[in-house]
Amino acid sequence: MMDRRDFLTKSAIAAATGLMSVLPGMQRDAHAQIPRIKMRELYNKDLSFSDFAKAHEEQTILVEGFMAPPLKAESSFFVLTKRPLAVCPFCETDAEWPDDILAIYTKRILKVIPFNQKIVVKGRLALGSFKDPETGFVSRVRVVNASYERF
Amino acid sequence: MKKSFLTFAAVLMSSTVAFADGHMPQKSNEWYKNAQTALKERMAVQPITKRAKNVIILIADGNGVGTNYATRVYQGQTMGKLGEEHVLAHENFPHLGLVKTYNVNAQTPDSAGTGTAMHSGVKTKAGVIGVDESLNRGDCSQVEGAKVATIAELLTKQGKSVGVISTARLTHATPASAYAHSADRNFEDNSKLPEGCTQKDIATQLMDAMKAGTVDVAFGGGRRHFIPKAMKDQEGKSGKRTDDKNLIKELEAAGARYVWNEESFKALDLKSDKPIIGLFESSHMKYEHDRAGEPSLAQMTEAAIKALQGNEKGFFLSIEAGRVDHANHDGNAHRVVTDGIAFAQAVAKAADLTSPEDTLIIVTADHEHAIAFNGYCGRGNPITGICMGIDKNGVKYSDKPQTGKDGKPYTVIGYLNGAGSVLREDMNWVGARGDITMEQATDPDYTQQALIPRSSETHSGEDVAVYARGPWAHLLNGTIEQNYIFNVMMHAANAK
């Protein structure tokens, strides 16, 4: 019998050795027809939405990135960044969000993944300005009803 | 064995005899001929001992010898060369030294202490700006007693104009050290000043310097530190000031011109002698890789030189490529080298627009990072990519990646610490490297592998280089203390 600790350890080892660790709700076979992109493919250089983003609004996508340390515990919201959100205590007094982030609203209360572990998020792409009534976080683009797995 | 030795010795002796007449078969070799040309060029270099009308210092933040090497190879490769043989603009300068960068209380320096060393001539503590080491970081009450004069203040008194440029915020450590005095580098606007602190914040000090004529041209980021918290800027971002002051408006009221994007920047009349402040981002300007709608470092350098050249008494210009450092902190080698190229292009522009006969140009860095280079990679190996083997029968790298004992490829560039750590928090800090392909490693957003887990990769205390041309540039050689650079600049500007 495998206890929870064993399962998590083995999942992590599998991810670290390049194997996909499959989390509930995400079966690899189901991804075959879903477009998989890097975060930067949602934006043009001037931060306007890319043609891909506009063409896939309200559609299910897979997007790669990193989970920024969540703003609060027991949340179903986190920010996806295209590179690990490194904060230099010597250089900055405040943690700052990059301009090109993606707000993720998950199906379930999220399980935190370390900020420097690449993940793939699956969910519905939503465009347009939105202010989260709970956190006050304003986003221009989101993936909602999302699940995620380690890359 | 004895027989083999004797045979080898005999071959060696016959070779020695063959070349005893001075015959050198390598004289037709291209490497030899190129070195002969370089030798003649070096022999022709003469010190220039006139007074320097103009002094320009270009600082690439975090661009130590290793980081500069990565940019050299990368720029060469973008030009279709193998890369290693490439020469960056500043590497053409005739004079070179190595710089010891430590702060008085830090083996690993920070940009505030190093900037103060270069702009004011004294080493000081980490984190403080324009003050000596008697001040304890953060103690505003000690600022007046610990102030040291900046080169901007000193050369303004001689009638020269002054410019400050950075791709970081203009209130950030390196550019601030050209004009400000602060007990802490973080006092960028009034909201960061401790209660009861009588020192002016850094943005206010820049405004005062521009009103006083100590700074005439300033280009960079950091708009948020000049406007109130309740106000949004032209790009919809809020200010940081809690004193309701709009320093941009105050500067405009005092006669300065304000530009905030590429369009307004390009419309500047550079023949006018009215001060200019360009604030192109709320925080830092964009990395060169991501840049859109704002000028490049080379464009800002060109505009500043043209605006300052109107002063017949000359100018001082401090230029910082602030984000080479930030990309290193992120462990993202791609943006390190692309911002490194933008820096080299700014150096080339400064060299093109001035004469070594009257302008001292100094190119350096404030400190290095915990960056390192793996081996043994073949010639022409993509510098941000994985390390491919050496082709023993050819020149260009082989098609076989080098692998570690774990059987996996590794990148040429690695970091001793940072976000790319292979030690994993979710595995109780046990390490396991993932597989990497050349395509993954050369992706612009790739984070190079690192050892020690840290949110942000660190500086290192390793030496940086200083390159120089123009009057008294020959004084920059050997291994020097960083504050000596200021003394050379002042000597050149005051030489009889």
Boltz contact constraints between the chains, C-beta under 6 A:
constraints:
  - contact:
      token1: [A, 12]
      token2: [B, 426]
      max_distance: 6.0
  - contact:
      token1: [A, 12]
      token2: [B, 427]
      max_distance: 6.0
  - contact:
      token1: [A, 16]
      token2: [B, 432]
      max_distance: 6.0
  - contact:
      token1: [A, 18]
      token2: [B, 434]
      max_distance: 6.0
  - contact:
      token1: [A, 18]
      token2: [B, 435]
      max_distance: 6.0
  - contact:
      token1: [A, 45]
      token2: [B, 292]
      max_distance: 6.0
  - contact:
      token1: [A, 46]
      token2: [B, 292]
      max_distance: 6.0
  - contact:
      token1: [A, 46]
      token2: [B, 293]
      max_distance: 6.0
  - contact:
      token1: [A, 82]
      token2: [B, 445]
      max_distance: 6.0
  - contact:
      token1: [A, 83]
      token2: [B, 330]
      max_distance: 6.0
  - contact:
      token1: [A, 83]
      token2: [B, 332]
      max_distance: 6.0
  - contact:
      token1: [A, 83]
      token2: [B, 445]
      max_distance: 6.0
  - contact:
      token1: [A, 83]
      token2: [B, 447]
      max_distance: 6.0
  - contact:
      token1: [A, 84]
      token2: [B, 419]
      max_distance: 6.0
  - contact:
      token1: [A, 84]
      token2: [B, 447]
      max_distance: 6.0
  - contact:
      token1: [A, 86]
      token2: [B, 329]
      max_distance: 6.0
  - contact:
      token1: [A, 86]
      token2: [B, 330]
      max_distance: 6.0
  - contact:
      token1: [A, 86]
      token2: [B, 419]
      max_distance: 6.0
  - contact:
      token1: [A, 86]
      token2: [B, 455]
      max_distance: 6.0
  - contact:
      token1: [A, 86]
      token2: [B, 456]
      max_distance: 6.0
  - contact:
      token1: [A, 87]
      token2: [B, 455]
      max_distance: 6.0
  - contact:
      token1: [A, 87]
      token2: [B, 456]
      max_distance: 6.0
  - contact:
      token1: [A, 88]
      token2: [B, 329]
      max_distance: 6.0
  - contact:
      token1: [A, 88]
      token2: [B, 456]
      max_distance: 6.0
  - contact:
      token1: [A, 90]
      token2: [B, 110]
      max_distance: 6.0
  - contact:
      token1: [A, 93]
      token2: [B, 186]
      max_distance: 6.0
  - contact:
      token1: [A, 114]
      token2: [B, 425]
      max_distance: 6.0
  - contact:
      token1: [A, 114]
      token2: [B, 426]
      max_distance: 6.0
  - contact:
      token1: [A, 116]
      token2: [B, 419]
      max_distance: 6.0
